[in-house]
Amino acid sequence: VCTGLWSRLGNVIHAPDEWLAHLPDFNLDGELYNPDLFRQDLMSIVKKLPKNRFDGAWMERVQYHVFDSPQAELFGLRQGTLKKINYEYIYTQLPSNTIVKRVIQTPFTTREDMMARLDLITEAGGEGLMLRDKYTCFNDSRSRGVLKVKKLDDAEGTVIGYTTGRMTDKGSKLLGKMGALILRLDNGRNLELSGFTEAEREIENSEWAMENPEATLWDEGTIHFPLGSKITFRYRGLTKDGIPNEARYWRKDERL
């Protein structure tokens, strides 16, 4: 019986006992997921303490998609261990009440094969592909043996303000600079956009910004991004509220 569930950073995920009982008695690496739920809805279930050992939201709506089994073997050999899981995951072809699903690892011989599979996955609503080197050992941190491949959408927004930077766990390099641009999107919603270089974050009133971190300045632009500028950004899908996911600055429209 599974002894517990932990996040990538080692934080305990409080899954109900009956849900954990569906997991086998060996280590697994995977992702909590449900193709029918937005990420926000899934996280609202996962972050709450279960009501009881048979918590209905977990049992009916939270799936564990398994793609690896941490152990001292090369990735290609570890896949033999995962065959002990009775359920095999093929996108959109499994019953929704299955809790544990094994993600099938498909070998590619050409870039064209990979791009064709990427098209198939994204058209079905998936995020993208995780490419793995079958000759690598398991690593619980970033690894050169794993590469994420996904498509990005792009859109435009109009600068309507910005926020000032703050102290972070990585230091104070954003103090006195722009923290994020505030854009007005075509759907009327606002988006705080990041992904800028230090030079692009320069602002005129830096002393005030230093004394007022995380402040919001409406109807004011920056040195490099004046009020009313058109900004193009890239993102991956939308939230259920129509806000772009993982939005990052791409370029400014220099034609204006």
Salt bridges, closest charged atoms under 4 A:
ASP17 OD2 - ARG53 NH1 3.68
GLU18 OE1 - ARG53 NH2 3.85
ASP41 OD1 - LYS240 NZ 2.74
ASP68 OD1 - ARG78 NE 2.73
ASP68 OD2 - ARG132 NH1 3.70
GLU88 OE2 - ARG102 NH2 2.76
ASP119 OD1 - LYS151 NZ 2.28
GLU127 OE2 - LYS148 NZ 3.83
GLU127 OE2 - LYS150 NZ 3.51
GLU127 OE2 - ARG236 NE 3.51
GLU202 OE1 - HIS224 NE2 3.84
GLU214 OE1 - ARG166 NE 3.88
GLU246 OE1 - LYS150 NZ 2.72
GLU246 OE2 - ARG236 NH2 3.26
ASP253 OD2 - ARG255 NH2 2.73
